Amino acid sequence: MRLQIHVGVECISVACDEADTVGEIARRSIAKLLKLKPSVFDRFDMTDRQYREIRRVIGNSLLDPDDACGDILKENEFIQLVLHPLDDSLEPSDEEKLAEMREKIKAKESKRITFEFEEPEVRAGVGKIPTVLLILDGESLQPSDLTKCERGEVHLQLSLEAEDHIRRSRDLLERIASEHKTVYGITTGFGTFANVRIDKHQLEQLQLNLIRSHAAGYGQPLSPPRARMLLALRINILAKGHSGISVENIKKMIAAFNAFCVSYVPQQGTVGCSGDLAPLAHLALGLIGEGRMWSPVTGWDDAAVVLKRNNLQPMKLGPKEGLALINGTQMVTALGALAVERATNIALQADVIAALSLDVLKGTSRAYDPDIHRIRPHKGQGETAARLRALLHSEANPSQIAESHRNCNRVQDAYTLRCVPQVHGIVHDTIAFVRGIITTELNSATDNPLVFADREEIISGGNFHGEYPAKALDFLAIGVHELAQMSERRLERLVNKDLSGLPTFLTPDGGLNSGFMMIQVTAASLVSENKVLCHPSSADSIPTSCNQEDHVSMGGFAARKALTVIEHVEAVLAMELLAACQGLEFLKPLISTAPLNKVYELVRTVSPPLNRDRFMQPEIAEVIQLIRENKVWECVAPHLATLEEMEALDPDALRLDTKTPTGIVMADRDRDTPEDTEHIRGCDDHMPRY
């Protein structure tokens, strides 16, 4: 036979004979784990390699080490080894642990490179050695590729096919310019001045004037990592070969990217049509040696100085090249790519955090039964329910907390617990929809006019209009915001003793200590701010350029506020996660499922239990960082993969026994009398029913 042995948050499968004693299996399991993963025992006294006691996971009943396995255990049953903790005198005190954790946080802060004007959450990507070569062809760039650019992980290179397309388009454009035919932006002015013909000897000056005049943005600049995303995306669009830029100039842009030299790009000033003119003009201004730039060698300095110090040559603009650099939707799309990647990560982790809160609040996973979601078959809803089933209590993945209230008389949970698949599901589907639009936009020619070398034509069109990414990112903000709305309400349940059965504000000495009181208030304030930020900026339009550009997308603001909403959601979910882990402290010695215990252990690497009031903001920031780095998802992903495979083979593997208050069968109803509920434990009678 085979048994599943839990030690701490690890589980190991052990083969045994039915005649083997429970104690023999326990000792064999300890020996195996000491060989495979000795770190499991870091907090335990293993001098004699002894356990303290052995218990069934389901039911938590104590087992006699001398009993034969075949007499009292079933095939694949889960048992828990309780070990001897280290001598308290050898364990660091809470104050020592907290001081050590603060030192680690301080050390990490000291290593971060900061930029003038910049928010701390966007300090990514500086000082890293790129490990990936990203080939740009104008056809295959993904949002994840751009986030790697932000993190400083890639070097850029132009594909040979793209280089050929660029060269052929440039040859056509130069031939047209040499013949001085009337073509918008090449031999004419711009916008309202489209009917003004420019003399042949002024064509290069026209392009320089365009960059200088349009670099009129306002506000705080993009951080260098985000400006680098913008530069990479603009290069990718030019690589399609429909813009008319020269191969020489695009290679100078790639050299600037690879040297981490980026322009000063104010974030405000774009109306998202005709493209992101002001931000892209600032991006180009530095590349021609004017304005300001940043590099690791110089910091912020005059662009000419930065280029020279990094052995780079400024671009020299020929006909149409200025227009090719600034006309397009790359500002909104670059920020949109970052938003959709972060939204993907936070949505997956929101499912995990919701599962942990449900277990701490002694909820039921019966609402996630696969048949419920099969008859309302939205993709995101079904996938979310499957994740929750894999994370929460089942015979294959037991939770002692869930088992402790098996006979609870609560009929059903509040909506923020019961309806997680329905609410989180549409968020996942929204993100998938937005990802599709952003990915298309990352590989689209969006400037004007467009060069078609095969047809030997240059055509004016409207691909620069940013309505597609603008609408999509407004939709993204509205969708992702719901994760915080749900999270803050679960946080309220955790800190409210009338709803959770846990101490008020999760503090053992309420009154003297305030516990999580203000953490919930902060979360509520962020959710309220998000409600305002979710107003769609793309619902607005204001005519510009003497009414020539009489409808605009406002996509730049859609992208910026979508990122702000996502940052708020990350913070609210971090606060819920901290509260759920604190709630677990009051349920000990009971433990949750193996994957959820992994999450608990992860949080405890940056934030110890709150035994009395202390300054929590640095720890909140560290948990937010864990979420931004996708660590919560990464620590459960292997468990989820295994359990989802198990359910694929056996649809009932993660399904709860129907004999529970939320899933009764007809045969049980006759026994459902008041007398039968006298043994109920784990859920107070005053708990609300919804």
ABEGO torsion letter per residue (X at the ends): XBBBBBBEABBBBBBBBAABBAAAAAAAAAAAAAAABAAAAAABBAAAGBBABBBBABGGBBBBAABBAAAABBBGBBBBBBBBBBBAAABBBAAAAAAAAAAAAAAAAAABBBBBGBBAAAABGBGBBBABBBBBAGAABBAAAAAAAAAGABBBBBBAAAAAAAAAAAAAAAAAAAAGBBBBGAABBBEAAAABBBBAAAAAAAAAAAAAAABABBEBBBBAAAAAAAAAAAAAAAAAGAAGBBAAAAAAAAAAAAAGBBBBBBABGBAGOBEBAAAAAAAAAAAAGBEBBBBAAAEBBBAAAAAAAAGBBBBBBBBGAAAAAABEAAAAAAAAAAAAAAAAAAAAAAAAAAAAAAAAAGBBAAAABAAAAAABBBAAAAAAAAAAAAABBBAABBBAAAAAAAABABABBBAAAAAAAAAAAAAAAAAAAAAAAAAAAAABBABOBBBBAAAGBBBBBAAABAAAAAAAAAAAAAAAAAAAAAAAAAAAAAABAAAAGBBBGGBABBGABAEAAAAAAAAAAAAAAAAAAABBAAABBBBBGGGABABBAGAAAAAAAAAAAAAAAAAAAAAAAAAAAAAAAAAOABBBBAAAAAAAAAAAAABBBBABBBBAAAAAAAAAAAAAAGAAAAAAAAAAAAAAAAAAABAAAABBBABBAABBBAAAAAABBAAAAAABBGBBAABBBX
